[in-house]
């Protein structure tokens, strides 16, 4: 409890006048057992039965001046078990009392957690979850560290109803990435990748994150664009002076020290750190606009041969590695002011080999046959570099924060597809795709909060951010031939057998802003709260998608070394040439805005009921400009959507007793498609497959209801069970269709409507409830069971190359109803924790973490073909974290111990059956990973 300084001064002054004695001093240090006896700042120290108190400073130190006598000192901190110590004080004497606090029972209500560092603790977050009116869950740095989590995406899979699916992001309650939204420090954040709705959260290392809040129900101050989850990443803030460096290495079975192919320009020091690709941009002589331009021989040699062409380096994949540096300082200034800064720099890389089958179907009335039947080997070298600079200035009534977040990623991949291609009888076709993906993400944020009154009953807060993003595949090239030896092919020159693509999607700007006024009123001036606010964002982006292909007579040529100087060898022997031959949608321009005003009212009725009701009025616009088939400079088609949403929400909390709550929530939200789901380009792959955006996609309207019971037996334990239901109008789903050349096209459609019903349960408890011999163990488990039903629309809209829209009968195979695409009927996450000491200062935590999800539809079946399904995957990880001394800590992780195959499977319940022995569409194994990280704190 924090006392008014004037009142404390007057009290001490009166005591000094009335009792003219020389005082004694009580001082000491409070430490945190849950954090390996680190200093515990901002804890409370109180002389029992008096108003004499103090808070510990940033180093956990405290000091009290008292008159001689016998006293009892109470040590306390939110979410921790209080401790009492008797003490006798004599005049002019200093008594030192140090105390260790650990988590335990609590009965505190309406508390404020005063330290960001301690908000990251599991116990403080559980207390925050208990006291919040809205339904939310959070995971902090402490829990993610204990569970061996290296990035935010992996950490969020430990929360009920959330699963991670390969490179496709997070699924919340069975809903795909498109149904999620992301905030960073409460401000909207753009995606760095047009194939993802939000920034892939595996790019955020845990040491730049303090707490992640997950909202699976809606309240008006967050954007209405979600039905699965809204993630609010609170970036780390400095709470004390720390300098720490971590160095890590990882080995993965089937991946490390294996034969590995890498683009020749990435096999350099610059490539190792993700700064390659400068020589792989589209050639300057082609100019800024697409045209049908033929290359001269010199231009062809300089732009597509050697290191700028199809060359690859062949070697062995090394160990994965990572480096993290964290430095923070906090300065206590006069008049209750402070300034703090935090700098985090992170780098990691990984070498992965994905080997398995890759098949697509040609739908035939006599039975579908494989059109492609490959064994695919994909060599993937990924780098991520990130940095966070956070500046914080605080006074008694004013807070100001400035954050700069930078993320750079590169993915150098070489994929070899070997086998049958295009439905031919030839079984030794080799298709090689050599690709570089790059993204750059820079986000500046300025946030402020001011208490208009000294009692803090009226506050305003505001923030603005500017982000610049760029995603590109500056050099995506492939060639096709018949394999005749280990590194030899025969190929037919021409017919696009040698092709390069240049794709960029530039987010020229993304601006986000928010402003909010809060008024507390009622009993004690703080029982109820009114909130009125605004938030919004605007973005503009532009794409360029251009092609350079081989041209000339369709003669055959033999290439003896497919890894080196392919094109220069062909040109020397045959005088081959290249030309630009882009499709007409080489240029697309997209602008989007969202602006919303909201109001929210929190009312408390007696000691039991809390009601949080509000409404959000949100206006969105979207304009897409693109060209249809024709000349490269034909007029733009324009597709515009303007929507206005009136989004009410209601959250009701009933306090059953001090340890349990009953909650109810209801709301309306909406969902926009991922950029590339509605982007009017056809993204072409070398094997004839493609991804086609659908400009006619509508937003989904979502209606949500939740009912939840929570029990918190102690500060470290929890049991919850809940039921939820959703109705989605015009849900967006992935589907496969066939084009004129029997290649599989991935595209997206709106179904008529969908309903979801489910139950969730989660518990976390200490095994000392079973036996005191198990007091060092704790167990947590969460599970979701769900049923979904989609009603198929009887018609669908299509658009031709001239922009003319027609209404067609549905092409879906199953005309009645089916499960929702992307939704699992069940999923389970669990972890078992064991804490033990190997010495006085050597503390250890071991965790065994398991997760699995049920079978689900990957793509909806059309034209007689059944759905394609994603099969269950079980993930088992072991983590051992050890604090060896004040300075050294180590962490050992063994992940994916079960090493299951990741599989897609063709269903065979359509009107046209699969006439093949195997229904397996895709498969690969990740391998078992072993990593070791050592940290040193200065």
Protein Blocks (a to p, Z undefined) as FASTA:
>chain_A
ZZdfklmmmmmmmmmmmmccdddddddddddfkloopacehiacddehiabdcdddfkop
acddddedddddddddehiacddddddddehiacdddddddddddfbehiacfbfklmmp
mklmmmmmmmpmbdcddddfklmmmnopabfklmmmmpghiacehjnopaeehiafklgc
cdeehiacddfbfkbfbdcfklpcfklcfbdcddfbdcfkbcfbbfkbccdddddddfbd
cddddddddddehkgopacdddfklmcfklmnopghklmcccfklojbdcdddddfklmm
mmmgcjllmbccddddddddddddddddddddehhiacdddddddddddddddddddddd
dddfkbpcdfbdcdddddddddddddddddddddfkbccdddddddddddddddddedde
ehiabfkbccddddddddddddddddddddfbfnlpaccdddddddddddddfbccdddd
ddfbfkbccddeejhlaccdddddddfbacdddddddddedehhlmbccddddddddddd
dddddddddeddddddddfblkgoklmmmmmmnopacdddddfklpccdddddddddddd
dddehjlbccdddddddddddddddddeddfkbccdddddddddddddddddddfblmbc
cddddddddddddfklmcccdcddfkopacdddfkbccdddddddddddddfbfkbccdd
dddddddehiacddddddfkopacddddddfbdcdddddddddddfklmomklmmpccdd
ddddddddddddfbdcdddfkopacddddfbfblmbccdehiafbdcdddddddddfbfk
lccdddddddddddddfbdceehiacddddddddddddddddfblmbccddddehklopa
cdddddfkbfbdcfbfblcfbdcdebjaddddddddZZ
